[in-house]
Amino acid sequence: MTANAASALRKSDPKQTSAPVEALGGDVSRRSRVMRSEAIRELKVRDNRTNFQHIGFVYLVIAASLVATIWSYHLVAEAGLGWWWNIPMTLFAITAIGASQHQFGGVIHEGTHFILFENKTLNELASDWLAAFPIYTSTFHFRLHHLAHHQFINDPVRDPDFAQLHDSGHDLDFPITHFEMLQALGKQLWLPNLFRYTLARARYSALGTVNNPYVDRERRGERLPTLAGIIYAVGAPAVSIPLLQSGHGDWAFAALGAMTLLVITYFARLDESKLPHAHVETVISHRVTNISRVVFMAIVYFSLTAVEVSGLAPAWTYFGLFWIVPLFTTFPLFMIMRQWVQHGNADRGRFTNSRVFLVNPFIRYAVFPFGMDYHLPHHIYASVPHYKLHGLHELLLQDPEYREKGIVVEGYFNSPHGDVENRNPTVIEVLGEKYAPKASEEIFVDTETLEYAQVKNPAAIARENADSLRES
């Protein structure tokens, strides 16, 4: 980010305030470094209140989308119109809810870094129950995936995002042109591509993988516990829905109860050594997390069945249409739109592995949830909560190296500014040849990403750090 780019940024974003960059010169005085260190320490301060407001807003969007869509269905039915009149509102709901599921991913992301709430137990419980369990994952498994991504950013061997994109066939050969990017996005309209991405993502961030640098390879656990959770998640609806359709509501409740009791008993009696272990300690035990996830699904499945039996609404149909369909379509589409651009066409330098993205409110909500638009500052100081990343960016603008090397992106497909020469690049432009990383020996291994984590085997992670630097 050159001085001109920083100036352009402030003009384009009225929230930006000027930083005394001219007074800094080439070297920062000891007093300035101390003040900056204190400012960063203050930015890292978390609380146990703020994020309830942010999470509440996501639930409000989901509720409003569902109410508006179902209400429109009733209006169409009362008017005697054909079913196709429901298509626009259905697509609206699938888009809004898929974007909100991506927001849940943002909640889990904050929980992964222990910055959702200050209290670690509250952080884990809220992240799991309010975000992870609803999209069939858990905070701890995503933590293994995501913290390794932070520590070994853009390392083709140790960054799980690299392997996940490759396994699902979604890795791109950067740099790419506008047309190639649009073509790649267009291919995602072929639904099998989105399904393949979703399954690969689940395997890496929901189930865990043995090649993750944080996984304890000597205690990988068994596959049966993972299969038990999957069988319940899929099998419980597969058994109860046909029973409901055949008019056997009591049997549907009985089947759900029996399956729930069986799986909970299995996990309660399971030796924890048979579950996968990692070099990062759990906040809540694997056993409790697995039982909690089954209990959460049971509450949802019993509630849907009760509504269906009561005749109030076709609850299971709505659940499939408004939750499962977005989970495999719009949600992964928005994830792909983010994952490609945050680190694509970038290198492993501290100030050059990502960017700052200034986009319109819808793109920010759907594609860059919970501060992911300020992704470069987040990767520099991952312990700063999302609602303070703008302030962190302001502070970092005082660093000459950040101003010089960092890139600010404005607009996803089109720039809001007409001056081609002086404006910042768009998201698609930054993926092109002009912004391709130059040959550089700088390799950034983020050893501070585990700042709030309890590490069980520091030596194993230190070996990974050394291997990453040596193999680069």
N, C-alpha and C positions, 0 to 999 in steps of 0.2 A: 504494500500500500504506500505509494509515494505521497509526498506532501500535498501534491495536487489532488490525488485521490482522496486523501483525508479531508481536504477542504471541500471537495465535491460531496463527500459523504455528509458533512455537516449541513451543506446547503439542501441536500435532498431529504434529510431527516431532521425535522424541527426539534426533536428531543435531544439531539447532539449539542453538547456545549464545548466551547473551545478549550483546548489543553495548552499549557504553557510550553509547547514543544520547542519554540525558538530559544528559550532560556536554558535548555538542557545541554546543548553542545554535544560533543562526542562522548564525554564521560559523565557518569552520574555520580554526584558527590555522595559521601558516606551518609550524610544526613538525609539526602533524597532517597537513598536505598532503604534506610530505616523507615522513613515515612511511607514509602511504597509497600514495604513488608507489612507494616501495621495496617495499611489500608486493605491489603489483600486478606490479612487475618480477619479483619472486620467483615469483609465480603463473604467469608466462609461461614460466618455465624448463621446457624439454623434455628428454627423454633418448632414448636409443636402445634401451631395454629394455621399459619398462612396457607399451606397447601390444601387444607380442607376446603377453602374457598375455590381454589382452582379445580379440584376434583369435583366439587359440587356443580360447577359450571358445566363440566362435561356431562354429568348425569342429567342436568337440565336440558342440554341440547338433545340428548337421546330421548328423554321423555317427551319433549316438545315435538320432535320428529315423528315419534310413534303416534301421539295423540292427533297431530295434524293429518297424518296419512290415514289412520283408521277412521277419523271423522269424515275425511273426503270419500272413503269407501261407502259410508252410510249415505252421504249425499248422492253419490252416483246411483246407489241401489234405490233410494227413494224416488229419484228422477226417472227410473226405468231405463237407464242408459246401458250400453254394452260394456263388457269387462275391460275393453281396451282403454276406456276413459280413466282407468285406474293406473295405467302404465306410467304417466309422468310423475305422479306422487310416489309410486313405488320406487322409481329410479331415484327420486329425491331422497327418500328414506334410506335406501341402500347406500347412497353417496354420503349422506350426513352421518349415518351410523358407522360406516366404514372409516370415515375420518375420525369419529369419536373413539373407535377401537384403537386407532393409531395414537390418539391422545392417551388411552390407557397404556400403550407402549411407552409413552413419555413419562407417565406416573411410575411405571416399573423401572424405567431408566434412572429416575431420581432415587428410587428406593435401592437400586443396585449400588449407587454411589454413597448410600447412607445419608443422603441430603434431602429426602422427602420430609422427614421429621428428625428432630434432634435425638429423641429417645429411640434407641435401636430396636427395641421390641415393638413399639408403636410403628416405627418405620417399616418393619418387616410385615406386621399384621395388616397395616393399611395397604401396603403395596400388593400383598397377596390377595386379600379379601375384596378390595375395592377395584383392582385392576388386573392382576395376573390370573387369578382363578376364573374370572369371567371370560378370558380369552384362552383358557385351557393351558396355562403355563404356570411357572412359579418364579418368584424373585431370585431365589438362590441359583437355580439353573441358568437363568439369564445372566446373573452376576458372573458366573464362570466364563460365559461367552463374552460378555461385554468388557469386563475389566482386562481380559487378555487382549481384546481389540485395542483398548487404550494403551496398555503397556507396550504392545508390539505393533503399533500403528503402521499399517501398510507393509508389514513383514509378510511376504508371500507364504512363509512356512508357519508362523505362529499367530498371525491375525486371523481369528475364526471367520471374520467377514469375507476374507479372500476365499477360503475353502468353501464356505457356504454358497457364495455366488457361482463358483466354479461347478460345484456339485449339481446345482439346479439349472445350469446352463445360462446364467444371467450375467456372467462376467463380460465386460466390454473391452475391446482392444483400443485403449486410449493412446493418443488423442483421436477424437472422432469429430466429424462435421455435423452441422445442423441437421442435414438430411438423415445421417446415420442415427443420430439421437432420436429424431422423430420416428424413424423406421423401427428402432428398438422399442420405443414406447407403444407404437402401433401393434407390434407383435404380441403385446400383453393383452390385447383385446381377444386373442385366441385363448379361451379360458384354461385349457390344459397347461399353458405356460404359467399362469397364476397359481394353479393347483400345485404344480411342481415346485414353484418357489416357496409356497406355504409349507409344504411337507418338508422341504430341506431346511427351512428356517426353524420349524418345530423340532426337527432332529437336533439342530445345533443349540438353540436357545431354550427349548422346553424340556428336552430329554437328556441333553448333554452328550458329548462325544469323547472318545478315548484319546484323541490326538490334541485335545486342548492342553496348553502348557500348565494349567492349574490343576488338572486332574491327577490324582494319585494313581499312577499306573500299576502299582502293586496292590491296590484295593479298588478295583474297578466295579466290584459288585456283580450281581446277577441280572439277567434280563427279565426274569419273571415279575419282579415288582413293577417295572415299567409297563410290561404287558398287562398286568392286572389293572392299572389305572386307565390304560387305553380301552381295555375291554369294557370296563364300567362306563366310561364316558360315551362310548358308542353303543354298547350292548343294552344299557338300561333303556334308552329311547327305542331301540330296535325291538325290544320285547313289549314295552308298555303301549306304544302307539298302535300296533295291530290289535291288542286287546281292547283298547278304547274304541277303535273303529268297528269292532265286532260287538260293541255294547256291553263289554265286561269291565266296567270301571273298577269294581271291587278287586278283580283279579289283577288289574293294572297296578293298583296300590300295593297289593300283596307281592307281586313280582318285584316292584321297585324296593319294597321293604326287605325282601329276602336277599336281593342282590347287594343292597347297601350294607346290610348286616354282615354278609359273607365277606365283602371286601374290607370293611373296617376291621373285622376280626382278624383277617389275614395280616393286615398291616400292624395291628396291635401286638400280634404274636411274633412278628417277623424279627429276626436277629438283624440289628442295624448294620452289622458287618456285611450283610448281603446287598446293601444299598451302595451306590457309587460314592466314593469319598474324594476329597480335594485338598489342596494345600491351603485353602482358605476355609476358615471355620464357619460353621452355620450359626445363625443367631437363634433359630428355632430348629429342633432336631428334624432329621429326615422323616422319622416316623410320624411326628406330630404334623408336619407339613403335608405328608401324603394322606393322612386321615382327614385333615382339614379340607383338603381339596375335594375328597370324596363327599364330605359333609356338605360343602358348598354346592356341588353338583346335585346332591340329593335334595337339598332345599329347593333348588331351581326346578328339578324334574317333578317333585311332588307338587309344587305350586302350579306348574303348568297343567299337570294332570287334574288337580282340583278344579281349576278354572274350566277345563274342558268338560269334566263330569257335571259341573254345575250348569253348563249350557250358556255361560256368560259370553264366551268368545271361543273361536277356534285357536286356542292358545298355542298348541304345538305347531300349527301351520304358521302362525305369526312368528314364533320363535325361529323356525326354519327359514322363513322368508326374510325377516328383518335382523336376524343375528348370525345364523350360519352362512347364508349367502354373502353378506358383506365380509365375513371372516375369510372367505376364500376368493373374493373378487376385489372390491374397492379397497379394503384394508391392505392387502399385499401390493396393490397397484400404488397406493400412496407411499408404502414402505420402499418400494423399488425406486420411485421418483426421488426419494430422499437418499437412499443408500448409494445410488449411482453418483450423485453429485457432491456429496459431502467430502469424499476422499478420492473420487475418480480423477484421473489426470493430475494427481498430486504425488509428492514424494514422502520421505520419512523425516524431513526436517521439522524442528519444533514449531516454526512459524509458517511452514509451507505444506503441512499435511492436511489442511482443511481451509475453510473460508468463513466469512460472515455473509449471511444471506438476508437482504432486505427485500421482502416480497409483500404482496397484498394480503389482507386479513384472511381470506379464504385459504390461500396457499399456506400461510403460516399455520392455520389451524389444522389443515388436512395433511400437510407434507412435513412441516417443521414444528412438531408439538413440543411444548414445555421447554422453550429456550433453545431448541435445536437449530434455530436460525443463527444464533451466535455460537456456531460450532467451533470455530478456531479458538476463541477465548476458553470455551469449555475444555478443549483438549490441552490447553496450556495449564489451566488450574481446574481440574475436574471436581474439586471439592466445593466449588462455589454453586449455590442453588440457582435454579433456572431464572428466578425472578430478580437475581442480582447480576446476571451476565451482561446486561447492557452497561451497568456501572463498571464492571470489570473491563469491558471493551474500551470505555472512556479512559480508564486508568492506564491501560496498556498503550493507548495512543501516545502517551508520554515517552514510550520506549522507542528510540530511533529505529531499532531493528524490526520491531513489530510494524511500525509505519511503513518501512521500506519493503518488507517481504510479505506482509499479510495482504490478502486480497478481499475486497468488499464487492459483493455481487448484488446487483439491483435488477429485480424482475426475473421471472422464471423463463418465459418464452420471449417476452418483449421488454425492452427498457422503458421506464416511465419518462426518460429524457430523450430529446431529439439530437443533442449535440454528440455525434458519434466520436469525435476526437477526445473530448474531455470527460465523458461519462464513464462510469464503471461498467464492467462487462455484465451480461446477463448470465443466468445459470447455464444455458446451453452454450454460450460463447466461451465460458471459462473451461469447457471440456475440449476445446479445439487446440490446434497446433500452436497458436500464438501463446497460449498459457501452459504448454507442456513443460514439465519440470526439466531444468537444465542439469547437466552432469554435476553432481554434488557429493562430497564426502560426508556431509552432515547426516548422522543417524540419531534420532531421538528415541530413546527407550524411557518411557514414563515410569520411573520408579516410585513416584508419589501417588500413583493411582490407587494404591492400597492403603492410603493414609488412615482411613477409618476402619479398615478390615482387620480382623484378627488372623494373622498368618500362622499356620501350623508348621510349615516347613520352609523357612526363609532360604535355606541353602539350595533347595530344589529350584526355587524361583530365581535365585542369583545365578545358578548355572544356565538357566534359560536366557537371562539377560546377557550373559557373556557369550553364549552361543549365537544369539541374535546379532550382536555386534561383530563377532568374528566372521559369520557367514555372509554378512552384507557386502 
